[in-house]
Amino acid sequence: MPIYEYACRSCECAFELLIRNELTPTCPSCEGQDLERMLSLPRVHSEGRKARSLSAARQRDTKLGQERVRTQREYELAHDDH
């Protein structure tokens, strides 16, 4: 089931659609059928990009973990009944 990019010739709306069973697509804005299928570029995932994404996720998770520990410690200090 491919996803295609379209531009409506009537209202100039640009959109993507998942096409199933070769149904005739319609514009989500004006419901017109005078559509132009646009040339789509495939998305490329390189090893370098994957490594940068993983590194950014690790940094984000480390920061969130540190914030959780600090918040927990502040809570414990504020609710120390001894």
N, CA and C atoms as an extended XYZ file, in Angstrom:
246
Properties=species:S:1:pos:R:3:atomname:S:1:resname:S:1:resid:I:1 pbc="F F F"
N         0.838       -1.168        0.000 N   MET     1
C         0.000        0.000        0.000 CA  MET     1
C         0.891        1.241        0.000 C   MET     1
N         1.091        1.825       -1.141 N   PRO     2
C         1.994        2.969       -1.226 CA  PRO     2
C         1.343        4.267       -0.754 C   PRO     2
N         2.191        5.154       -0.292 N   ILE     3
C         1.759        6.500        0.068 CA  ILE     3
C         2.213        7.416       -1.063 C   ILE     3
N         1.281        8.160       -1.624 N   TYR     4
C         1.578        9.071       -2.709 CA  TYR     4
C         1.366       10.508       -2.266 C   TYR     4
N         2.124       11.415       -2.876 N   GLU     5
C         1.954       12.840       -2.647 CA  GLU     5
C         1.152       13.402       -3.812 C   GLU     5
N         0.188       14.254       -3.503 N   TYR     6
C        -0.671       14.853       -4.517 CA  TYR     6
C        -0.746       16.357       -4.327 C   TYR     6
N        -1.073       17.048       -5.428 N   ALA     7
C        -1.406       18.467       -5.394 CA  ALA     7
C        -2.734       18.612       -6.118 C   ALA     7
N        -3.682       19.273       -5.486 N   CYS     8
C        -4.994       19.485       -6.077 CA  CYS     8
C        -4.894       20.660       -7.045 C   CYS     8
N        -5.351       20.456       -8.264 N   ARG     9
C        -5.314       21.529       -9.260 CA  ARG     9
C        -6.395       22.570       -8.999 C   ARG     9
N        -7.454       22.193       -8.284 N   SER    10
C        -8.554       23.129       -8.017 CA  SER    10
C        -8.215       24.119       -6.904 C   SER    10
N        -7.800       23.597       -5.742 N   CYS    11
C        -7.560       24.478       -4.589 CA  CYS    11
C        -6.079       24.589       -4.216 C   CYS    11
N        -5.200       23.901       -4.953 N   GLU    12
C        -3.749       23.933       -4.752 CA  GLU    12
C        -3.307       23.363       -3.403 C   GLU    12
N        -4.125       22.528       -2.808 N   CYS    13
C        -3.782       21.859       -1.554 CA  CYS    13
C        -2.780       20.738       -1.850 C   CYS    13
N        -1.727       20.629       -1.056 N   ALA    14
C        -0.755       19.539       -1.189 CA  ALA    14
C        -0.966       18.579       -0.023 C   ALA    14
N        -0.949       17.266       -0.317 N   PHE    15
C        -1.217       16.282        0.723 CA  PHE    15
C        -0.651       14.920        0.323 C   PHE    15
N        -0.589       14.027        1.306 N   GLU    16
C        -0.171       12.648        1.088 CA  GLU    16
C        -1.359       11.744        1.330 C   GLU    16
N        -1.407       10.644        0.585 N   LEU    17
C        -2.510        9.694        0.750 CA  LEU    17
C        -1.997        8.267        0.659 C   LEU    17
N        -2.525        7.429        1.517 N   LEU    18
C        -2.287        5.994        1.445 CA  LEU    18
C        -3.346        5.424        0.517 C   LEU    18
N        -2.912        4.835       -0.580 N   ILE    19
C        -3.847        4.344       -1.595 CA  ILE    19
C        -4.074        2.853       -1.382 C   ILE    19
N        -5.337        2.487       -1.214 N   ARG    20
C        -5.722        1.084       -1.035 CA  ARG    20
C        -6.658        0.662       -2.158 C   ARG    20
N        -6.454       -0.521       -2.663 N   ASN    21
C        -7.339       -1.121       -3.665 CA  ASN    21
C        -7.573       -0.219       -4.878 C   ASN    21
N        -6.581        0.582       -5.210 N   GLU    22
C        -6.632        1.458       -6.380 CA  GLU    22
C        -7.879        2.339       -6.412 C   GLU    22
N        -8.282        2.837       -5.246 N   LEU    23
C        -9.397        3.774       -5.163 CA  LEU    23
C        -8.992        5.109       -5.772 C   LEU    23
N        -9.936        5.843       -6.293 N   THR    24
C        -9.659        7.152       -6.851 CA  THR    24
C        -9.497        8.145       -5.708 C   THR    24
N        -8.344        8.783       -5.604 N   PRO    25
C        -8.120        9.716       -4.494 CA  PRO    25
C        -8.905       11.009       -4.691 C   PRO    25
N        -9.255       11.637       -3.579 N   THR    26
C        -9.923       12.940       -3.602 CA  THR    26
C        -9.181       13.881       -2.661 C   THR    26
N        -9.275       15.152       -2.958 N   CYS    27
C        -8.630       16.187       -2.151 CA  CYS    27
C        -9.328       16.281       -0.791 C   CYS    27
N        -8.574       16.285        0.310 N   PRO    28
C        -9.197       16.406        1.636 CA  PRO    28
C        -9.763       17.796        1.898 C   PRO    28
N        -9.329       18.781        1.133 N   SER    29
C        -9.785       20.144        1.345 CA  SER    29
C       -11.082       20.445        0.594 C   SER    29
N       -11.072       20.180       -0.737 N   CYS    30
C       -12.243       20.535       -1.548 CA  CYS    30
C       -12.972       19.314       -2.109 C   CYS    30
N       -12.437       18.126       -1.815 N   GLU    31
C       -12.989       16.848       -2.288 CA  GLU    31
C       -12.999       16.714       -3.811 C   GLU    31
N       -12.145       17.507       -4.467 N   GLY    32
C       -12.015       17.415       -5.917 CA  GLY    32
C       -11.176       16.215       -6.324 C   GLY    32
N       -11.311       15.810       -7.582 N   GLN    33
C       -10.551       14.667       -8.082 CA  GLN    33
C        -9.557       15.072       -9.167 C   GLN    33
N        -9.398       16.375       -9.435 N   ASP    34
C        -8.437       16.850      -10.411 CA  ASP    34
C        -7.093       17.005       -9.704 C   ASP    34
N        -6.391       15.880       -9.530 N   LEU    35
C        -5.165       15.835       -8.746 CA  LEU    35
C        -3.966       15.544       -9.628 C   LEU    35
N        -2.840       16.076       -9.209 N   GLU    36
C        -1.569       15.780       -9.865 CA  GLU    36
C        -0.717       15.006       -8.879 C   GLU    36
N        -0.274       13.815       -9.287 N   ARG    37
C         0.595       13.036       -8.409 CA  ARG    37
C         1.993       13.606       -8.514 C   ARG    37
N         2.564       13.940       -7.369 N   MET    38
C         3.874       14.580       -7.308 CA  MET    38
C         4.973       13.533       -7.236 C   MET    38
N         6.156       13.923       -7.633 N   LEU    39
C         7.317       13.051       -7.564 CA  LEU    39
C         7.813       13.030       -6.123 C   LEU    39
N         7.856       11.876       -5.511 N   SER    40
C         8.299       11.730       -4.126 CA  SER    40
C         9.712       11.199       -4.097 C   SER    40
N        10.488       11.690       -3.157 N   LEU    41
C        11.840       11.196       -2.982 CA  LEU    41
C        11.853       10.167       -1.855 C   LEU    41
N        12.558        9.078       -2.042 N   PRO    42
C        12.628        8.075       -0.965 CA  PRO    42
C        13.432        8.618        0.209 C   PRO    42
N        13.105        8.157        1.374 N   ARG    43
C        13.831        8.565        2.576 CA  ARG    43
C        15.000        7.617        2.777 C   ARG    43
N        16.155        8.197        3.009 N   VAL    44
C        17.373        7.414        3.154 CA  VAL    44
C        17.848        7.508        4.591 C   VAL    44
N        18.127        6.371        5.176 N   HIS    45
C        18.652        6.315        6.538 CA  HIS    45
C        20.064        5.754        6.471 C   HIS    45
N        21.036        6.607        6.738 N   SER    46
C        22.420        6.165        6.717 CA  SER    46
C        22.840        5.739        8.117 C   SER    46
N        23.964        5.045        8.185 N   GLU    47
C        24.497        4.617        9.482 CA  GLU    47
C        24.885        5.831       10.331 C   GLU    47
N        25.409        6.864        9.686 N   GLY    48
C        25.791        8.075       10.412 CA  GLY    48
C        24.588        8.757       11.034 C   GLY    48
N        23.519        8.839       10.269 N   ARG    49
C        22.299        9.470       10.788 CA  ARG    49
C        21.722        8.647       11.935 C   ARG    49
N        21.748        7.325       11.784 N   LYS    50
C        21.240        6.450       12.838 CA  LYS    50
C        22.059        6.629       14.117 C   LYS    50
N        23.389        6.709       13.976 N   ALA    51
C        24.260        6.882       15.139 CA  ALA    51
C        23.988        8.218       15.830 C   ALA    51
N        23.800        9.292       15.050 N   ARG    52
C        23.507       10.601       15.649 CA  ARG    52
C        22.171       10.582       16.378 C   ARG    52
N        21.180        9.907       15.799 N   SER    53
C        19.866        9.824       16.444 CA  SER    53
C        19.954        9.064       17.763 C   SER    53
N        20.690        7.961       17.768 N   LEU    54
C        20.849        7.183       18.995 CA  LEU    54
C        21.598        7.973       20.060 C   LEU    54
N        22.620        8.714       19.652 N   SER    55
C        23.383        9.525       20.593 CA  SER    55
C        22.505       10.607       21.211 C   SER    55
N        21.703       11.262       20.388 N   ALA    56
C        20.801       12.296       20.897 CA  ALA    56
C        19.776       11.701       21.853 C   ALA    56
N        19.278       10.517       21.553 N   ALA    57
C        18.303        9.862       22.427 CA  ALA    57
C        18.942        9.497       23.764 C   ALA    57
N        20.181        9.010       23.735 N   ARG    58
C        20.875        8.670       24.987 CA  ARG    58
C        21.084        9.907       25.852 C   ARG    58
N        21.492       11.014       25.229 N   GLN    59
C        21.694       12.258       25.979 CA  GLN    59
C        20.383       12.732       26.593 C   GLN    59
N        19.312       12.644       25.824 N   ARG    60
C        18.001       13.063       26.329 CA  ARG    60
C        17.579       12.178       27.496 C   ARG    60
N        17.769       10.870       27.365 N   ASP    61
C        17.377        9.950       28.433 CA  ASP    61
C        18.225       10.155       29.692 C   ASP    61
N        19.502       10.438       29.519 N   THR    62
C        20.375       10.700       30.660 CA  THR    62
C        19.905       11.948       31.403 C   THR    62
N        19.595       13.000       30.657 N   LYS    63
C        19.126       14.245       31.266 CA  LYS    63
C        17.812       14.018       32.014 C   LYS    63
N        16.878       13.281       31.391 N   LEU    64
C        15.600       13.002       32.055 CA  LEU    64
C        15.800       12.177       33.316 C   LEU    64
N        16.718       11.212       33.276 N   GLY    65
C        17.003       10.389       34.444 CA  GLY    65
C        17.551       11.219       35.588 C   GLY    65
N        18.450       12.156       35.264 N   GLN    66
C        19.015       13.025       36.298 CA  GLN    66
C        17.936       13.918       36.902 C   GLN    66
N        17.032       14.410       36.080 N   GLU    67
C        15.945       15.248       36.584 CA  GLU    67
C        15.017       14.443       37.489 C   GLU    67
N        14.756       13.201       37.140 N   ARG    68
C        13.892       12.360       37.978 CA  ARG    68
C        14.533       12.093       39.336 C   ARG    68
N        15.839       11.831       39.348 N   VAL    69
C        16.540       11.578       40.601 CA  VAL    69
C        16.493       12.832       41.474 C   VAL    69
N        16.730       14.007       40.879 N   ARG    70
C        16.703       15.254       41.630 CA  ARG    70
C        15.307       15.515       42.188 C   ARG    70
N        14.284       15.304       41.372 N   THR    71
C        12.905       15.518       41.815 CA  THR    71
C        12.547       14.574       42.955 C   THR    71
N        12.965       13.323       42.846 N   GLN    72
C        12.697       12.350       43.907 CA  GLN    72
C        13.399       12.752       45.196 C   GLN    72
N        14.638       13.210       45.080 N   ARG    73
C        15.398       13.621       46.271 CA  ARG    73
C        14.743       14.828       46.939 C   ARG    73
N        14.296       15.801       46.133 N   GLU    74
C        13.604       16.971       46.682 CA  GLU    74
C        12.321       16.563       47.385 C   GLU    74
N        11.594       15.627       46.823 N   TYR    75
C        10.360       15.137       47.432 CA  TYR    75
C        10.661       14.479       48.778 C   TYR    75
N        11.700       13.635       48.788 N   GLU    76
C        12.049       12.939       50.024 CA  GLU    76
C        12.464       13.925       51.107 C   GLU    76
N        13.222       14.963       50.750 N   LEU    77
C        13.658       15.949       51.735 CA  LEU    77
C        12.457       16.758       52.259 C   LEU    77
N        11.514       17.062       51.389 N   ALA    78
C        10.349       17.847       51.799 CA  ALA    78
C         9.393       17.037       52.655 C   ALA    78
N         9.424       15.721       52.546 N   HIS    79
C         8.483       14.874       53.275 CA  HIS    79
C         9.172       13.984       54.303 C   HIS    79
N        10.297       14.458       54.789 N   ASP    80
C        11.049       13.701       55.803 CA  ASP    80
C        10.357       13.917       57.154 C   ASP    80
N         9.768       12.857       57.703 N   ASP    81
C         9.016       12.942       58.952 CA  ASP    81
C         9.861       12.650       60.185 C   ASP    81
N        11.108       12.466       60.082 N   HIS    82
C        11.942       12.101       61.234 CA  HIS    82
C        12.405       13.287       61.982 C   HIS    82
